[in-house]
């Protein structure tokens, strides 16, 4: 079920009424409603894969208890290995099986052999990367003594399957979300209204910005060989806004929906395109995944407190894993490696934590120096997105070569002026709200009520008018 679908527009108020008005303050009943609703939400896409979600929940619930109750360190480690083996086994089978088989076949062909390999026509279960990482963080934290397992199966099942975050995150931690599931929740009108405002902004990002860009991005990337360099540049810039509007829009909707039910999810985006270097960008983009790899891979490998060679190794490992996590394609791996190369000079020269504050905090406009830093960082990010978006590496390199050709200095063949104006307004709104949890968190609160409602109505009308071109969220495929 998509957040921007008619089905979800009916589903959400029904669950809300059952949760607050039927179950009232009965915590057990509320959690059962959330669990059943989450399985309906997931099964709406394909009910056949509910067994996989259910198995993942049972596996980590069971192994979490076994890790806690094991009498020796070796016993705890063995149960952890069992959990990791099955979690990564299922993830690898459904997501990466064909990739490894096909890559192996290509390797044999390159040395003159004619392999007879077979692949499976597997459907990738949506959200499998997200709920697998939910479960792994739970058993890792129990093994490392950071949290205790819950004996309440329904509570744990809600932690993993909570429908706002089930298919595209944020990737939650048991230490943050599980206590919210296990403790009573009271309806807070102010929090719920703020959640609705965040949902509204998320829908605007998705439907107006991301889906608007998608039309031109698909057209340009799908026929890149027949466009001049300036048009390919426009296509790359539009994809940068498409993926930001798509994924951060999803995160805003997820956080807003969760707040309707009394939950606070982890923040996943913090205005990444206003970053002044790549290190700051990665502290602000897909925060829950970046911190997951930092806590469970980078730091256990020694982080940055080891020799320079190992620092380089550790950095490449987490960026390559991050790329591979996104999909079974060499384009994602190259995208991860390219970002590692962007990041390493900052890390090796001790400048990766130079920009920790909000850019131009308390000021109306940035300095020229900050504008230059933000612009150059954005262009590096947009260049890397080309590899993320392309179907294969050959297409990506050809696309980049097309940009850096003499035709870059000719007039773009595709220039959607209305959309570019909408993106310009979007940037202004995001800039003015960059010190808030989301861009319109405080917009209009000091205005007269009619003016404020006129602003919200304009957003709603725009979303409804453009909502007919419903498109799936990009991160559903991961």
C-alpha positions, -999 to +999 in steps of 0.1 A: +000+000+000+014+034-010+013+064+012+001+084-018-027+060-027-065+061-023-064+029-003-041+044+023-063+075+025-091+051+037-068+028+057-052+055+079-084+070+094-099+035+101-068+024+120-067+058+138-103+054+150-099+018+161-066+027+179-078+058+198-116+054+201-121+016+203-090+004+221-089+037+240-061+034+267-059-003+265-022-008+256-025-045+247-055-038+224-037-009+208-006-030+201-028-057+186-045-032+163-011-019+152+002-054+145-029-065+125-029-032+106+007-035+098+002-070+083-028-057+063-006-028+051+022-051+040-001-079+026-019-053+005+012-054-017+016-092-018+001-114+009+024-143-001+054-126+015+038-122+049+053-155+059+088-140+053+080-110+075+065-133+102+095-157+101+119-127+104+100-115+135+099-149+151+136-156+143+149-125+160+125-126+189+135-162+196+173-157+191+172-125+212+158-145+242+184-173+236+213-148+235+201-132+268+196-166+285+228-183+273+251-190+302+284-186+284+298-160+259+303-188+234+266-197+237+255-161+232+278-159+201+264-191+186+228-178+188+239-145+174+256-163+144+223-182+139+203-150+137+228-133+114+231-164+092+194-167+085+187-130+083+215-124+058+207-157+041+171-147+033+182-112+023+210-126+001+187-152-016+159-128-025+180-098-033+214-109-045+211-145-058+207-135-095+234-108-092+260-132-080+251-159-105+251-135-134+283-119-123+300-153-120+287-163-155+301-130-169+335-137-153+337-172-167+327-159-202+355-133-199+381-161-197+366-180-226+343-205-208+307-209-216+289-216-183+255-231-181+240-212-152+204-208-142+187-179-125+155-175-106+127-152-115+125-139-079+102-112-067+121-089-043+100-086-012+095-049-005+111-036+027+132-067+033+164-047+037+147-025+062+130-050+085+161-073+083+182-045+096+156-038+123+160-073+135+198-074+133+201-042+153+179-059+180+200-090+184+233-071+181+222-047+209+212-077+231+245-095+225+265-063+233+245-057+264+229-024+252+193-036+257+173-064+272+150-086+251+113-082+255+093-113+265+062-098+249+060-112+214+033-087+202+055-058+214+085-071+195+064-078+164+050-042+164+086-029+168+096-047+135+064-044+115+050-009+125+035+001+092+047+037+089+083+025+088+079-011+075+089-008+039+112+022+037+124+031+072+137+049+091+157+019+104+148+020+140+167+008+171+151-013+198+166+011+224+145+039+209+113+024+196+106-007+217+101+013+250+075+034+232+057+002+221+058-012+256+046+019+275+012+035+275+005+063+250-018+093+255-034+112+226-018+146+222-038+170+199-009+194+194+014+165+184-012+150+161-017+183+143+020+187+139+021+152+125-006+161+100+015+191+090+045+169+085+025+144+064+013+173+042+048+185+036+060+149+028+032+145+003+041+178-014+077+167-017+067+133-032+039+143-055+049+178-066+087+177-066+097+140-069+069+128-093+072+160-113+109+154-118+104+118-125+086+125-159+117+144-173+143+122-156+128+090-171+127+107-205+163+119-204+179+089-188+159+066-211+172+082-242+204+099-230+224+091-262+202+115-282+204+145-259+231+172-257+253+177-227+233+206-212+201+185-213+219+156-196+231+180-169+195+191-164+185+155-161+211+148-135+200+179-114+164+168-117+172+133-105+189+148-075+157+166-065+136+136-074+153+112-051+155+137-023+118+146-027+109+110-029+128+095+000+127+125+024+090+129+015+084+093+025+103+098+057+083+129+066+050+110+060+063+081+081+072+103+110+040+122+107+018+091+106+037+076+136+031+108+156-007+104+150-003+072+170+019+087+197+053+075+184+084+095+177+106+078+150+142+086+143+149+115+121+162+104+087+170+136+068+183+170+079+184+192+048+214+173+032+216+196+001+226+225+023+258+206+033+292+222+029+311+190+024+305+153+018+310+144+054+283+168+064+261+154+036+264+119+050+255+131+085+223+145+070+212+119+043+195+087+053+207+091+088+193+059+102+212+038+076+245+057+080+244+054+118+235+017+115+266+010+094+287+032+117+276+015+149+275-022+137+303-022+111+326+008+111+332+010+149+336-028+154+363-027+127+382-001+147+366+030+131+391+058+127+412+048+158+434+025+138+462+029+113+457+050+082+456+019+060+428+004+081+409+037+082+409+036+044+398+000+044+370+006+070+358+036+050+356+017+018+339-012+035+310+008+049+305+029+017+306-002-005+282-021+018+259+009+018+259+009-020+254-029-021+226-026+004+207-004-021+206-030-048+222-059-066+239-039-094+274-027-100+261+008-103+252+010-066+286-004-057+304+021-078+282+049-063+293+038-029+329+036-039+327+071-055+313+085-022+341+068-003+366+086-025+348+119-019+349+113+018+384+099+024+404+132+019+383+149+046+388+120+070+425+116+064+432+153+069+410+155+100+384+178+083+354+154+083+339+171+114+345+207+104+308+215+096+288+202+125+265+232+129+235+244+108+248+265+079+242+303+084+224+296+116+202+325+126+209+344+094+187+350+064+213+342+037+245+322+036+279+338+030+295+336-004+319+310+010+291+288+023+272+292-010+303+280-029+307+250-005+271+240-008+270+244-046+302+223-051+290+196-027+257+194-044+273+190-078+295+162-065+265+144-051+245+149-083+274+134-103+274+103-081+236+100-084+240+094-121+256+060-113+228+054-088+201+061-114+217+044-145+208+008-155+244-002-158+279+012-156+283+015-194+252+038-195+264+058-165+299+065-180+284+073-213+259+097-196+288+114-178+308+116-210+278+132-226+277+160-200+314+167-203+312+173-241+312+204-262+274+202-264+273+212-227+275+248-239+244+245-261+208+252-252+191+224-233+166+205-254+144+198-223+139+227-199+107+224-178+104+260-166+073+255-144+089+226-126+122+244-122+102+274-107+085+250-083+119+236-073+132+271-067+103+278-044+108+245-027+145+254-020+134+287-005+109+270+019+135+243+029+161+270+035+139+291+057+129+260+077+164+244+079+166+249+117+133+231+122+125+193+123+109+197+088+106+227+066+071+240+074+071+230+111+066+266+121+056+282+088+025+303+093+021+297+130+024+335+136+001+343+107-036+351+110-056+319+109-072+326+075-038+332+059-024+301+074-053+279+063-051+294+028-014+283+027-023+248+038-053+246+013-030+257-015-007+228-007-036+203-005-051+215-038-017+212-055-012+177-042-047+166-052-044+181-087-010+165-093-018+133-074-033+115-104+002+107-116+008+083-087+043+067-088+059+042-065+085+054-040+120+047-052+132+032-020+104+005-021+128-015-044+154-016-017 
